[in-house]
Amino acid sequence: MLAHEPRLPLGVNCSCSGRIGAKEKRDIKLALQYRDRVRSIWLEMLVQDMVSLIMGLDGEFPMLEHLGILPSMSGQTDTSFTLPPKFQALQEIP
């Protein structure tokens, strides 16, 4: 569906205190495929859900202005994750 929309900037926003569903994961992954249009990313969710979505950040996001990644660790034992090595956003030069 996004392929046929005007080239407007995208914002990816998911703030969830519990598990996110398969539809929400699919929608977020779809939006993250349009790296040249993503202007903001805000992910606040359980680490186990976030890990699979973080892999969608592996590449350059030339329009990215805001990034918020807040893993919720309630009741989880393995809470470690890292950003993919190829994740990049353009840096503003003063």
C-alpha positions as CSV (number, residue, x, y, z in Angstrom):
1,M,0.0,0.0,0.0
2,L,2.8,2.5,0.8
3,A,4.3,2.0,-2.6
4,H,1.3,3.8,-4.2
5,E,1.1,6.7,-1.7
6,P,2.6,10.1,-2.2
7,R,6.2,10.3,-1.0
8,L,5.3,11.9,2.4
9,P,7.6,11.5,5.4
10,L,6.8,8.6,7.6
11,G,6.8,8.3,11.4
12,V,7.1,4.9,13.1
13,N,5.6,5.1,16.6
14,C,4.9,2.1,18.8
15,S,4.6,2.4,22.6
16,C,3.3,-0.8,24.2
17,S,3.6,-2.1,27.7
18,G,2.8,-5.7,26.7
19,R,3.5,-8.0,23.8
20,I,2.8,-6.6,20.3
21,G,0.8,-8.6,17.8
22,A,1.9,-10.0,14.5
23,K,-0.1,-7.3,12.6
24,E,1.7,-4.5,14.5
25,K,5.1,-6.1,13.8
26,R,4.3,-6.5,10.1
27,D,3.2,-2.9,9.8
28,I,6.3,-1.6,11.6
29,K,8.6,-3.7,9.4
30,L,6.8,-2.5,6.3
31,A,7.3,1.1,7.2
32,L,10.9,0.6,8.0
33,Q,11.5,-0.7,4.5
34,Y,11.0,2.8,3.2
35,R,14.2,4.2,4.8
36,D,14.3,7.2,2.5
37,R,11.0,8.4,3.9
38,V,11.3,7.6,7.6
39,R,11.6,10.9,9.6
40,S,11.1,9.6,13.1
41,I,11.2,6.2,14.9
42,W,9.9,5.7,18.4
43,L,9.9,2.1,19.8
44,E,8.9,1.5,23.4
45,M,8.2,-2.2,23.9
46,L,9.4,-5.4,25.5
47,V,12.9,-6.4,24.5
48,Q,11.8,-9.7,23.0
49,D,9.5,-7.9,20.5
50,M,12.1,-5.1,19.9
51,V,14.9,-7.4,18.9
52,S,13.2,-8.6,15.7
53,L,12.2,-5.0,14.7
54,I,15.7,-3.6,15.4
55,M,17.0,-5.8,12.5
56,G,14.9,-3.6,10.2
57,L,17.1,-0.7,11.0
58,D,20.1,-2.2,9.2
59,G,20.8,0.5,6.6
60,E,20.8,4.2,6.0
61,F,17.9,6.5,7.0
62,P,18.8,9.8,5.3
63,M,15.6,11.6,6.5
64,L,15.8,10.4,10.1
65,E,15.5,13.3,12.6
66,H,14.3,11.6,15.8
67,L,15.1,8.2,17.2
68,G,13.8,6.8,20.4
69,I,14.4,3.2,21.5
70,L,13.2,2.3,25.0
71,P,13.3,-1.3,25.8
72,S,10.9,-2.5,28.5
73,M,12.5,-5.1,30.7
74,S,9.6,-6.1,32.9
75,G,9.9,-9.8,33.9
76,Q,12.6,-10.6,31.3
77,T,15.9,-12.2,32.0
78,D,17.8,-11.7,28.7
79,T,17.5,-8.0,28.0
80,S,20.5,-7.3,25.8
81,F,20.4,-6.1,22.2
82,T,22.5,-4.0,20.0
83,L,21.8,-1.8,16.9
84,P,22.8,-3.4,13.6
85,P,26.3,-2.4,12.4
86,K,25.0,-0.8,9.2
87,F,22.4,1.5,10.9
88,Q,23.2,5.1,9.8
89,A,21.5,8.5,9.8
90,L,23.0,11.5,8.2
91,Q,24.8,13.8,10.5
92,E,24.1,17.5,10.5
93,I,27.2,19.6,9.9
94,P,27.2,22.9,11.8
